[in-house]
Amino acid sequence: MNTTSCVVVVGYNGSRVHDIQKLRDLCKSLYNARLILLVEKIQPYDDQVADHVCSTSLAEKDVAASLELVVGCLKADRWKLLGVLPFSDRGVLLGAALASHFGLPGITPAEARAGLDKQIFRTLEAAADASPATYRPVFSTRVESLPELRQRVVELGGKAFIKPACEGASRGCRVIQHPSDCDEAWQALKPYREGGIVLEELIQNAREYSWDCVAGSTWLTEKTTTEGAYRAEIQQVVPAPLEADTHARLMAAGRHMANLVSQDNGAWHNEVFHRANRLTSAVETNMRPGGMHIWDLAKRAFVDFDPWERWVRWAVEGTIEHQEPVARGYCGIRLLRAPAGGILRSTPDIEALARTLNMELVEGRYAKRIGDSVSALVKDNFSFIGHIVLFNEDYGQLSSDLLRLAEAVESRIGITSLATPAMAAG
């Protein structure tokens, strides 16, 4: 009986639909393999970017049943599975189970839980025999109720950081500046409580970076987050511009975080704080490619380096190369905010604006359409209305250009306010 080769991608969030297309093209060109996408809920574009789409639960309690379902489908349709790519936090568990079942490159299901549940990672961190001299674990605890949250916040000195245990993309992440913030924060986290809520000490006056790794190749990405009650990432630059000493500290922290969980994973996006006292601390570990086009920035910033191809080769052949890629310059992305809340009425031509500012645009794209409702309050990474990507050999120039172009675009966005007009006096 003839079989058809395939690679399975497990989970993704809808904003990364273009990445699925890239992976599909690579599977075809490298191995003449089809791409099968496993998702919890099929989205309108899924069947356009994948060869086949299969819907199944990615919940931890359903892993055994989902594994049985997928194995049965592959067998019935005579697929030969070549590799597994876990592409979302929720996809890590089923991805590990599939890789283990078929004897393919990947991590064990037990290791995978630390990539999904942030509290498990903190437990491993606290129990570690040794860690880098400049690395400090972060105090972290689960909270089950509002009274417990209030008590813990008081114990932490009145300030804390709260987040869902099993979510990505900054969803539900909040800063608590005073015990009086607890009621509102607990209410806002209602959709995530079933998966667990984690409370951590608030790290202040720190810069955030990520240690990104694909098939053994590592680099550091500079992250800029919004200020205020919600913390969402608004800008990333690859590679992070760092002094040698700081670079070494952050590299050691990222590697330590990965080693706490597993030696064998193909992709990591470990978020790290560089604190004011020059110590490092883990924000969280993610056992999948970083979001916000980080891998596309890396492909542009480094010489002869394609993270997507490396990841596919790792999944199929187990290829690992321990190296740091060589930079040709800096590539950065900045997300665009709505200047006000309301209905999106008009958007300027990003490419034309970049030309008038004498900038060479790598990419400019809107995530919202005319007629969509938008908010000036950025709650998570999905609150933005689009993004711009620029490249420059000079970091200072890149930073300045990203800010100037973003401001130029945002100031020309048309919003129809939804504020109710005052009633006419009668």
C-alpha positions in Angstrom: 0.0 0.0 0.0 1.3 3.5 -0.9 1.8 5.9 2.0 2.2 9.7 1.8 4.8 11.4 4.0 3.6 14.2 6.3 4.7 16.5 9.1 2.2 17.4 11.8 2.0 21.0 13.3 0.2 21.0 16.7 -1.7 24.1 17.6 -1.2 27.7 16.6 -3.0 31.0 17.2 -4.8 32.5 14.3 -2.5 35.5 13.8 0.3 33.1 12.8 -1.4 31.8 9.7 1.4 33.0 7.4 3.9 30.9 9.4 1.9 27.7 8.7 2.3 28.5 4.9 6.1 28.8 5.4 6.3 25.5 7.2 4.1 23.8 4.5 6.4 25.1 1.7 9.5 23.8 3.6 8.0 20.4 4.3 7.3 20.1 0.5 10.7 21.3 -0.7 12.8 19.5 1.9 11.0 16.1 2.2 8.1 16.2 -0.4 5.9 15.9 2.7 2.4 17.3 3.3 1.6 19.5 6.3 -1.2 18.3 8.6 -2.4 21.0 11.0 -3.9 19.9 14.4 -6.1 22.6 15.9 -8.8 22.8 18.6 -11.1 24.8 16.4 -10.8 25.1 12.6 -10.4 28.7 11.4 -11.5 30.0 7.9 -7.9 30.2 6.5 -6.6 26.9 7.9 -7.4 24.8 4.8 -5.6 27.3 2.6 -2.3 27.2 4.4 -2.2 23.5 5.4 -2.6 20.4 3.2 -5.0 18.8 5.8 -6.6 20.2 8.9 -7.7 18.0 11.8 -9.6 19.2 14.9 -9.0 17.7 18.3 -8.7 18.8 21.9 -5.3 20.0 23.1 -6.4 20.0 26.8 -4.1 18.2 29.2 -6.9 15.8 30.4 -7.6 14.8 26.8 -4.1 14.1 25.6 -4.5 10.3 25.7 -7.8 10.4 23.7 -6.4 13.0 21.3 -3.3 10.9 20.7 -5.5 7.8 19.9 -7.6 9.9 17.6 -4.7 11.3 15.6 -2.9 7.9 15.4 -6.1 6.4 14.1 -6.5 9.1 11.4 -2.9 8.8 10.3 -3.2 5.0 10.0 -6.6 5.0 8.2 -5.5 7.5 5.6 -2.1 5.8 5.2 0.1 8.7 6.3 3.8 8.2 7.1 4.6 10.7 9.9 8.1 12.2 9.5 8.1 14.8 12.2 6.1 16.8 14.8 6.2 20.6 15.3 4.5 21.8 18.5 3.6 25.4 17.5 1.6 26.7 20.5 1.8 26.4 24.3 -1.3 24.2 24.3 0.1 22.1 21.5 3.3 21.2 23.4 1.6 18.3 25.4 0.0 16.5 22.4 3.1 17.2 20.3 5.3 15.5 22.9 2.9 12.5 23.1 2.9 12.1 19.3 6.7 12.4 19.0 7.1 9.8 21.8 4.6 7.4 20.3 6.3 7.5 16.8 9.9 7.6 18.2 10.5 11.0 16.5 12.6 13.9 17.8 10.9 15.7 20.7 10.5 15.9 24.4 8.7 13.5 26.8 5.1 14.3 27.8 6.3 14.8 31.4 8.8 17.5 30.3 6.2 19.1 28.1 4.0 20.0 31.1 6.6 22.6 32.2 6.3 24.3 28.9 2.6 24.8 29.4 2.1 25.3 33.1 4.2 28.2 34.4 3.9 26.9 38.0 5.6 23.6 37.2 8.6 25.6 35.8 8.8 27.7 39.0 8.8 24.4 41.0 11.7 23.1 39.0 13.5 26.4 39.3 13.2 26.5 43.1 14.4 22.9 43.4 17.5 23.2 41.1 20.7 22.0 42.6 22.7 24.7 40.9 22.1 27.8 38.8 24.3 30.5 37.2 25.9 32.8 39.8 24.0 35.9 38.5 20.6 34.1 38.3 17.9 34.6 40.9 14.7 32.5 41.1 11.4 34.4 41.3 9.0 33.9 44.2 5.8 32.4 42.7 2.7 30.8 44.0 -0.7 29.6 42.8 -3.8 31.5 44.2 -7.2 29.8 44.4 -9.4 32.6 45.7 -9.8 36.4 46.1 -9.1 36.4 49.8 -5.9 34.3 49.2 -4.9 36.8 46.5 -5.3 39.7 48.8 -3.3 38.0 51.6 -0.5 37.1 49.3 -0.2 40.6 47.8 0.0 42.0 51.3 2.8 39.5 52.1 4.6 40.6 49.0 4.6 44.2 50.2 1.5 45.3 48.3 2.8 44.9 44.8 2.8 41.7 42.6 2.4 40.3 39.1 -0.5 38.0 38.3 -1.0 35.8 35.2 -2.8 32.7 34.0 -0.7 29.5 34.5 -1.4 28.2 31.0 -1.7 31.0 28.5 0.6 32.8 26.1 0.7 36.2 24.2 0.5 38.2 27.4 -3.2 37.2 27.8 -4.4 38.0 31.3 -1.1 39.4 32.6 -1.5 42.2 35.0 0.5 44.4 37.5 -0.9 44.8 41.0 0.3 48.1 42.4 -1.7 48.0 45.6 -3.9 45.5 47.5 -7.0 47.5 46.4 -6.3 46.3 42.8 -7.0 42.7 43.7 -10.8 42.7 43.2 -10.5 44.0 39.6 -7.6 41.8 38.7 -9.3 38.6 40.1 -12.5 39.5 38.1 -10.5 40.1 34.9 -8.9 36.6 35.3 -12.2 34.8 35.4 -11.8 33.2 31.9 -8.4 31.7 32.9 -9.1 30.4 36.4 -9.8 26.9 35.4 -6.2 26.5 34.1 -4.8 28.0 37.3 -3.7 31.5 38.4 -0.1 32.3 39.3 1.0 35.2 41.5 4.7 36.3 41.4 6.8 39.0 43.0 6.8 42.1 40.9 10.2 42.7 39.2 10.7 46.4 38.7 13.2 48.5 36.9 14.3 45.6 34.7 14.8 45.2 31.0 13.2 42.2 29.3 14.9 39.9 26.7 14.3 36.5 25.3 16.7 33.7 24.8 15.6 32.2 21.5 16.8 28.9 20.3 16.1 26.7 17.3 17.8 23.3 16.9 20.8 24.4 19.0 21.3 27.8 17.5 20.7 30.6 20.0 20.4 34.4 20.0 19.0 37.1 22.3 16.0 39.3 21.4 15.4 42.8 22.9 11.8 43.2 24.1 9.9 46.4 24.9 6.7 46.2 26.8 3.9 48.7 27.4 3.6 50.5 30.7 0.5 50.5 32.9 -1.7 47.8 34.4 -1.4 45.5 31.4 2.0 44.4 30.0 2.0 43.6 26.3 5.1 43.4 24.1 5.1 46.3 21.6 8.6 46.1 20.1 11.3 43.4 19.5 14.8 43.8 18.0 17.1 41.0 16.8 19.8 40.7 17.9 19.6 42.5 21.3 22.4 45.1 21.4 24.4 44.2 24.5 27.7 44.5 26.2 29.6 41.2 26.3 29.1 40.8 30.1 25.3 41.3 29.9 25.1 39.1 26.9 26.9 36.3 28.8 24.6 36.6 31.8 21.4 36.5 29.7 22.7 33.6 27.6 23.5 31.6 30.8 20.0 32.4 32.2 18.2 31.2 29.0 20.3 28.0 28.8 19.7 27.3 32.5 15.9 27.7 32.0 16.0 25.3 29.1 18.1 22.7 31.0 15.7 22.7 33.9 13.0 21.3 31.6 14.7 19.3 28.8 17.8 19.0 26.7 16.0 17.8 23.7 13.5 20.4 22.6 13.7 21.9 19.1 12.5 25.4 19.8 12.6 27.7 22.8 11.5 31.2 23.6 12.6 31.8 27.1 11.8 35.2 28.5 14.4 36.7 30.9 14.7 39.8 33.0 17.9 41.7 33.3 17.5 43.5 36.6 18.8 46.8 37.8 21.3 45.0 40.0 22.7 43.2 36.9 21.2 39.9 38.1 18.9 37.8 35.8 15.6 36.2 36.5 13.2 34.1 34.4 9.9 35.6 33.2 8.8 32.3 31.8 9.8 29.5 29.5 8.0 28.7 26.2 8.8 25.5 24.3 7.8 26.8 20.9 8.9 29.5 18.4 8.6 33.0 19.7 5.8 35.2 18.4 5.8 38.6 16.9 7.8 37.4 13.8 11.0 36.9 15.9 12.1 34.1 13.6 11.5 36.3 10.5 13.6 39.1 12.2 16.4 36.6 12.8 16.3 35.4 9.2 16.8 39.0 8.1 19.3 40.0 10.8 21.7 37.0 10.6 23.9 35.8 7.7 22.6 32.7 5.9 20.2 31.7 8.7 16.7 30.3 8.4 15.1 29.3 11.7 12.1 27.8 10.0 14.2 25.4 7.9 16.3 24.5 10.9 13.2 23.6 12.9 11.7 21.4 10.2 15.1 19.6 9.8 15.2 19.1 13.6 11.7 17.6 13.7 12.5 15.1 10.9 16.2 14.3 11.3 16.9 15.5 14.9 19.6 17.9 13.5 21.2 20.0 16.3 23.9 22.6 15.7 25.2 24.4 18.7 26.1 27.9 17.4 25.3 31.6 17.6 24.4 33.0 14.2 26.4 35.9 12.9 24.6 39.3 12.7 24.7 41.5 9.5 22.6 44.2 11.3 19.5 44.7 13.3 15.9 43.9 12.4 13.0 45.2 14.5 9.3 45.0 14.7 7.0 47.5 16.3 3.3 47.0 16.8 0.8 49.8 16.0 -1.8 51.1 18.5 -5.2 52.6 17.8 -5.0 56.3 18.8 -8.5 56.1 20.2 -11.3 53.6 20.9 -14.1 53.2 18.3 -14.6 51.9 14.8 -11.6 51.8 12.4 -12.6 54.2 9.6 -9.3 54.7 7.6 -5.7 53.6 7.5 -2.7 55.3 5.8 -0.5 53.5 3.2 2.4 52.3 5.4 4.8 51.8 2.4 4.1 55.3 1.0 4.7 56.8 4.5 8.0 55.0 4.9 9.1 56.3 1.5 8.4 59.9 2.4 10.5 59.4 5.6 13.3 57.9 3.5 13.0 54.4 5.1 13.1 51.1 3.4 10.1 49.1 4.7 10.7 45.4 5.2 7.0 44.8 6.1 4.0 46.8 7.1 0.6 45.1 7.7 -2.7 45.8 9.4 -4.3 43.2 11.6 -7.6 45.0 11.8 -9.9 45.8 8.9 -12.0 48.9 8.2 -15.2 48.6 10.2 -13.5 46.6 13.1 -13.9 47.9 16.6 -10.6 48.9 18.1 -9.4 50.1 21.6 -6.7 52.5 22.7 -6.2 50.3 25.8 -3.7 47.5 25.0 -4.6 44.5 27.1 -2.5 41.8 25.3 -0.7 41.2 22.0 -4.0 40.9 20.1 -5.0 44.5 21.0 -2.7 46.1 18.4 -4.0 47.0 14.9 -0.9 46.1 12.9 2.9 46.1 12.7 5.9 47.5 10.9 9.3 45.8 10.3 12.5 47.7 9.5 16.2 46.7 9.1 19.3 48.8 9.7 23.0 48.1 10.3 22.9 50.7 13.0 20.8 50.0 16.2 20.3 53.6 17.1 19.0 54.5 13.7 16.7 51.4 13.7 15.2 52.4 17.1 14.6 56.0 16.0 13.1 54.9 12.6 10.7 52.4 14.3 9.4 55.1 16.6 9.1 57.7 13.9 7.3 55.5 11.4 4.9 54.1 14.1 4.0 57.6 15.2 3.5 58.7 11.6 1.1 55.8 10.9 -0.8 56.0 14.2 -1.4 59.8 13.9 -3.1 59.2 10.5 -5.4 56.5 11.5 -9.1 57.4 11.3 -11.4 56.3 14.2 -15.1 56.9 14.5 -15.8 57.3 18.2 -18.6 55.3 19.8 -19.2 57.8 22.5 -22.9 58.5 22.8 -23.7 62.1 21.9 -25.2 64.2 24.7 -29.0 64.3 24.6 -30.3 67.5 23.1 -32.0 69.7 25.7 -35.7 69.4 25.3 
